[in-house]
Amino acid sequence: MPAATTIYFTQISENAPDWIIIVNVGNQRSKITVVARDPKGKAVWSNEKELEPFEAWIPPVDNIKEGASIQVKSDGPIVGERHCHVGKDTFDFPGAAPEYKTVGRRLFFPEVYSGGNETLRVLNVGENESLVNIIVRNLNGKILKQLSGKVPVFNWWFMTDNDFGQVTGTMEILSTQPIVAERHLYYANTTKGAVGQLGQVLD
């Protein structure tokens, strides 16, 4: 499968210093455009640059002064990475794309965990409003909780384990439009730190 020409980051936080890097992995010069959108999907910041083959660029996303999602578009293949710094914890996420099995209509998290505090952000990157259904199961596969909501284009649905429950098990997310989902887990035992992951595409 070819590399992606559009990638997504579910958030740039206004409360924590975030950092992203974009690399042109093609054999031709490519024009890269980075667009930040607010929670309502409105573009609030953009920047662009031409990159030579395998040249890397760190866009000045610290200029974004509000919570936003990021779309990176290119006329050639790209990869990207984001660091999210929250207190003493650092999360590391790749740029999401269908080609990288992190954008789709059915996503799965192999773990949710009751021994900490969790957050989940679901970003609609489709062309229409999406109906999103979340299914939380225990380790035996029994459904413990289901949530549903409508997410407009380039909007996100943010929730915590106060919404989907303090459960040790799994999470499945079904959507009528392509989505990206990002999960943070902050362990109750602070010596363990925190972990983050993107939902894995099943279909």
N, C-alpha and C positions, 0 to 999 in steps of 0.2 A: 504494500500500500504506500502511495506517495506521502511525503511529509505535508503537513497542513500549511495553508496560506492564511488562515484566520485562527487565532487562539484567544482564550478567555481566561481572565482571573476574576473570581467571584467578588473579591473586595480589595480595596485599598482603604485602610482604616484611618480615620481622623484622630484616633486615640493612641495609635502605636506607629512607630516608623516602619514603613514598608519599602521594599526595594525589589525591582524587577530587572531582568536582563533579557534581551532579545538577540538571537543569532540568526543571520542569514545562512542557511545550510545548503543553498543552491549554488550553481556554477555561474550565475549572472548577477549583476548589480540589481538590487531590489529596493523599491520604495516602501518604507514601513510607516504606517500611520497608527498612532495610539490614541484611543478615545476613551475618556472616563465619563460614566453616566451616573447620575444621582439615583436615589431609591425609586424615583418615578420613571426612570428610563431616559431622562433628559440629558443631552450631552452638556457637560460643564467644563471640560478641559480637553485639549488635544495637542499633539505634537507629532512631528514627522521627521524622517531622516532617510537618506539613501545609504544602503550598506553594501559594501563589496562582498564577494563570496567569503563566507566564514568570518566576517567581521561581526563583532558583538557591540551592542549599544545598551547603555543603562539610561532609560528615559528619566527625566527629572520629576518623578511622580510625587516627590515631597512637596511640590508646588500645589498639589491637590489638597484643599483645605476642608473637605467634607468627605463623609463616607461615600464610596463610589465603587462601581464595578468597572472592569477594564476589558476593552476589545482591541486586539492588535490585528491589523489587516496588512497584507503584503501582496505584491505581485509576483512573489516567488516563495519557495518553501522556507518555513521558519520553525524554530523551537524557542521556548521561553521558560523562565523560572522566576518564582516570587519568594522572597523571604518576608515573613510576618513576625515582628518582634512584639511580644506581649509580656511585659515584666521581664523575668529572667528566662522566659521560654521563647524559642524560635521555631516557627513552623516553616516548612519548605515545600512549596507546591509547584508542579510543572504547569505550563500553560495548557489549558484543557482544549480538546478538539475531538471531533468524531474520529479522525484518523488515529488518535492516540487512545481511543476507547475510554474517554472521560466525558464525552458529550453524547447524550442519547435520550431515549424516551423511557427506558427502564434501567434504573441504577440500583446498585446493591452495596451495602456496607456489611462485611462479614462480622462486625462487632459493634454493639453498643454495650455500655458498661455502667453498672449501678454504683461503682466505687469511686465516683468522681462527679464533676460537673461537665455537661456536654452542651455544645451549641451546634446548630445546623443552619446552613444558608443554602437555599435553592434558587438558582438564577435561571430565568427563562431567556434563552438565546434564540428562540424561534421567531417566526414571522407573525404569530397571532397569540392572543391570550391563551394561557395553558391551564387546564384543569389538572392539578397535582394531587395524587393520593399517596399517603405514606402508611406503610404497614410495618408494625413492630412485632416481632415474634420472640419467644423465649428460645433457649437452646434446644428444646425438643420440637420446635417448629409450630408451637401453638400461638395463634394470634392473640396478643394482649391489648393492642391499641391500634386504631386506625384514625387518620386525620385526612381531611381533604380541604383544598383551597384553590382559589383562582389567582394566577400570577400573570399580570400583564407583560407585554414584551419589554425585555431588558429591565424588568423589576425583579426584586428578590423577595423571598419568603424567609424570614429569620425566626428561629424558634430555639428553645432550650429544652432540657429534660423536664422542666416544669410542664411543658406542653406534651411531649411524647412519653414521659414517664421515666422513672428510675428503674431501668431494666437491664439485665445482662442477657444479651441475645443478638439478634440481627435486625437490619432495617432494609426494606425494599421501597423504592420510590418509583411510581408509575406516572407518566406525564403524556399529555396529548401533543406536546411540542418538545423539541430538543431542550435539555436542561443540563446544567452543571450543578453538582452538590458538593459542598465542602463541610467537613465535620471537624470540630475541635473537641478533645477530651482533656480536661484538667483533673489530674488525679487528686483525690482527697488527701492522700499522703504526699505532701509537697516535695519530699525527697525524690519521688518518681518523675516529677516534671509534668510534661504534657505531650500529646501526640496529635497529629492531624492527618487527614487523608481525603482524597476525592472519591466520590462514588464510582464504582466500576460498572461499566456497561454490560448488561446481560443480552439485550436484543439490539 
